[in-house]
Amino acid sequence: MTKVKTGLDVWAAQGFSALKGKRVGAIVNPTSVDSRFRHLADLLAGTDGVTLAALFGPEHGIRGEAQYMVAVDEARDRKTGVPVHSLYGSTFESLSPRQEWLKGLDALVFDIQDVGSRYYTYVYTMALAMKAAAQARVAFYVLDRPNPLDGVTLEGNLVGEKFRSFVGLYALPNRHGMTAGELARLFNAQEGFGCDLTVVPCEGWTRDMYWSDTGLPFLPPSPNMPTADTALVYPGMCQLEGTNVSEGRGTCRPFEQFGAPWVDTDQLMARLDKERLPGVAFRPVGFTPTFDKYTGQSCSGAFIHVTDRKAYQPLRTGIAITQALHDIGPGHFAWRADAYEFVEDVPAFDLLCGTDQVRRGIEEGWSLDRMLEGFEAQAEAFRKRREPALLYASSR
């Protein structure tokens, strides 16, 4: 099996020579480790000639201790003693580094594993930090990591201007097929950040690789992303956050299983079988969440088994599931109505979809093909637009 080297492994082998003589800040989380499981914060703190001056905690915190949509507190890192600044508070403004935090820094380093889906907030933390670094005239480095879903397959529409949020800050498709480093290059050019950007590429990764091809261990980048299998279903199943159906949070297999106390499993399975969705099979399941929706209540639903990852279409599957749940649950199914990711005037489901087309289609009983109308053309337009930002070729 091919052994891929991450950007961190590449830099560690070079002794972090690019940072010698610099005061450095680092945006990190539990995935910020090298092939020997040494954390970037610890490596920088122990490197002669490098001064680790600050750490920045994105959603879930630098050691992964916070749940989703829970503010990350200001603190000191318990191991290095370095101050930790929160990049995930209670307002949209809290998502960007303050200029006073960047004062005196020479470099800001981003090293976090992304999962290849536009809802995942770390790449927007990266983008907002790039903007702040450009303003402060601080050099920005991205230590790149593979896209677990491959870098070839794209699926979904682009986020409309009205639907921009921290789960879709820029016009990306649901499954974007880019690495964090490539996205940094795209954002810098597309949004005109003017950031002094350097991407340290992976070695040995090609665009047609899935996570299992890399030889790398999968470390959960957030509390509800435990495996690479979770990442594969996430581009479709994250949309259930915009409903009152449990997406499996509070269980050992979030996003792969879903349900609610009121779901009739026989009806659900019949509806999903009717759609003839490619590359996937469903199994009836029951579970009791330990937190989040329906805590302590017995839920019925289904478990997603991906049988052919190349044929599988996670977004199409997720929309079909949401439509089925809507149709079999009259009087029970509901759209999430509270504020979501700092937005109050747009339904959470629409923010996740980047459009209101899907919700309207579900409510009005459209076919699946009609709900997805125009999505493929948008994804293909994005494929052309992203080309100058790409760093890796396919092996074929």
Secondary structure, DSSP 8 states (H G I E B T S, - for coil): ----B-HHHHHHHTTTGGGTTEEEEEEE-TT-B-TT--BHHHHHHTSTTEEEEEEEE-TT-TTS-S-TT-----EE-TTT--EEEES--SSGGGGS--HHHHTT-SEEEEE----SBTT-THHHHHHHHHHHHHHHT-EEEEE----TT-SS--BS----GGG-BTTB-SS--SB----HHHHHHHHHHHTT----EEEE--BS--TT--GGGT------SSTT--SHHHHHHHHHHGGGGGBSSB-STTSSSBTTEEEETT--HHHHHHHHHHHT-TTEEEEEEEE--SSSTTTTS-EEEEEEEES-TTT--HHHHHHHHHHHHHHH-TTT--B--S-BTTB-SS-HHHHHHTSSHHHHHHHHT--HHHHTTTHHHHHHHHHHHTGGG-------
